């Protein structure tokens, strides 16, 4: 059985280090380039603007939903407090 020497082990570790760091660098480079290309594509073909009526309706619906949630929470807290009053002795 032939055990590798310290220099052989260091050489193998260095080659693994270079291979790993190169693959990470390559992956990140591809990621950056693809994000920039997608950005240019989205800028070239913007989404059509929504009409103001649709935007106003969505905003009004969101406010109504928030008010409904606040009302429901308020009722739940009062019902909990009424059912869990400490008994006086």
C-alpha positions as CSV (number, residue, x, y, z in Angstrom):
1,X,0.0,0.0,0.0
2,X,1.5,3.3,-1.1
3,X,0.6,6.2,1.2
4,X,0.8,9.7,-0.5
5,X,3.5,12.0,0.7
6,X,2.7,15.4,2.3
7,X,3.7,17.3,-0.9
8,X,1.3,15.0,-3.0
9,X,-1.5,15.7,-0.6
10,X,-0.9,19.5,-0.7
11,X,-0.8,19.4,-4.5
12,X,-4.1,17.5,-4.6
13,X,-5.6,20.0,-2.1
14,X,-4.4,22.9,-4.2
15,X,-5.9,21.4,-7.3
16,X,-9.2,20.8,-5.6
17,X,-9.1,24.4,-4.3
18,X,-8.5,25.8,-7.7
19,X,-11.2,23.6,-9.3
20,X,-13.8,24.6,-6.6
21,X,-13.1,28.3,-6.7
22,X,-13.1,28.3,-10.5
23,X,-16.5,26.6,-10.6
24,X,-17.9,29.1,-8.1
25,X,-16.5,32.0,-10.0
26,X,-17.9,30.6,-13.3
27,X,-21.4,30.1,-11.7
28,X,-21.5,33.6,-10.2
29,X,-20.3,35.1,-13.5
30,X,-23.1,33.3,-15.4
31,X,-25.6,34.4,-12.8
32,X,-24.5,38.1,-13.0
33,X,-24.6,38.1,-16.8
34,X,-28.0,36.4,-16.9
35,X,-29.5,38.9,-14.4
36,X,-28.2,41.8,-16.5
37,X,-29.6,40.3,-19.7
38,X,-33.0,39.7,-18.0
39,X,-32.9,43.4,-16.8
40,X,-32.3,44.6,-20.4
41,X,-35.1,42.4,-21.7
42,X,-37.6,43.6,-19.1
43,X,-36.6,47.2,-19.9
44,X,-37.0,46.6,-23.6
45,X,-40.5,45.0,-23.2
46,X,-42.2,46.7,-20.3
47,X,-45.5,45.4,-18.9
48,X,-48.4,47.4,-20.2
49,X,-49.5,50.0,-17.7
50,X,-52.7,49.2,-15.8
51,X,-55.6,51.5,-16.0
52,X,-56.2,54.0,-13.2
53,X,-59.6,52.4,-12.5
54,X,-58.1,49.0,-11.9
55,X,-55.4,50.5,-9.7
56,X,-57.9,52.4,-7.7
57,X,-60.2,49.4,-7.3
58,X,-57.2,47.3,-6.1
59,X,-56.2,49.9,-3.6
60,X,-59.8,50.3,-2.3
61,X,-60.2,46.5,-2.0
62,X,-56.9,46.3,0.0
63,X,-58.1,49.0,2.4
64,X,-61.5,47.2,2.8
65,X,-59.7,43.9,3.4
66,X,-57.5,45.5,6.1
67,X,-60.6,47.1,7.8
68,X,-62.3,43.7,7.8
69,X,-59.2,42.1,9.3
70,X,-59.0,44.8,12.0
71,X,-62.7,44.4,12.8
72,X,-62.4,40.6,13.0
73,X,-59.4,40.9,15.4
74,X,-61.2,43.4,17.5
75,X,-64.3,41.2,17.9
76,X,-62.1,38.1,18.6
77,X,-60.2,40.0,21.4
78,X,-63.4,41.2,23.0
79,X,-65.0,37.8,22.9
80,X,-61.9,36.3,24.4
81,X,-61.8,38.9,27.2
82,X,-65.5,38.4,28.0
83,X,-65.1,34.6,28.2
84,X,-61.9,34.8,30.3
85,X,-62.8,37.3,33.0
86,X,-61.1,36.4,36.3
87,X,-63.6,35.3,38.8
88,X,-63.8,37.4,42.0
89,X,-63.6,35.5,45.3
